């Protein structure tokens, strides 16, 4: 039987995160737009409440798929391209 490695655990986290339709939309949006703040992401997705959006962004950041950068009171999110290439190349098509 195959041992569970850190790489397998990360892959599972990423696939679980992308298994939720809103999170997949966020990932696809950031792949195309490169870097966006939370409010810009929310306005492009429309019917997602702010607290729900924050939860989705947290999940995507914790699994390593998104990077964040703080600038004053704003937080900007971008796709971690190395992680996306390795675990979710579909996002980069």
N, C-alpha and C positions, 0 to 999 in steps of 0.2 A: 504494500500500500504506500502511496505517495505521502511524504511528510508535508505538513503545512508550514510553508515558509512565509517570511514577511512579504515577499512578492505576491504570493497567492492571496494573503490576507488583504493586501492593497487592491488587487484586482477585484476581489469580491466586494470591497467597499465601493469601488468605482462603478461596477456594474449594478449594484443595488441603488446607488445614487442616480444613475442614468435610467433606471427602470421606472422612475416616476416621470410622467410626461412633462410637467412644468420644468423640472430640472434639466431634462433633455433639451427643451426649448431654450433655456438659459445658456446651456453649453453651446448650442448651435449659434445662438445670437452672438456670444462672445468670440466664437471662432471667426465669424464674419466681421464683427465690429472692432475686434482687438481689445480695447479697454473702455469700460463704461462704469459710471458710478451707480449706486443702488437705485436712485430715483430715475435715471435714464433707462435702466433695465425694466423697472416697474412700468414706466410709461410705454415702453415698446410691447410689454406683455399684456397690458391693459387690466384685465379682471383678476389681478392677484393682489391681495391685501399686503400692506407693508410688513406686518409681522410674519406673514406666511413667506413672503419673498426673502426676508432675513433668514428664516429657517432653511429655505432651499439653498441660499448662498453659503450658509454655514456648512451644510452637508457636502456641498461640492468643494469647498475649501478644505474641510477636514480630510476628505479622501485624497487630496492632492491634485485634483483636476484643475482647480482655479488658484491663482495667486492673487493676493490683495496688496494694495499700497495705500497707506493713509496719507492724506494731504489736508491738514487742518481738520475740519469736521467731516470731510468727505472721505469715503473709502472707495477706491477704484478697483475693479475686478478685471482680470484678464485670464485667458486660457494658459495653463502650463503646457506648452507645446510638446515638451519632452515626454510628459506623462501621457498626453493625448496620443502621440505617435505610437507609444508602446502599448497602451491598453485600449484605446478607442480611436483607431485610425479613421473610422467612419465619420467622425466629427470633422475631419480635415479635408474631406472630399469636396 
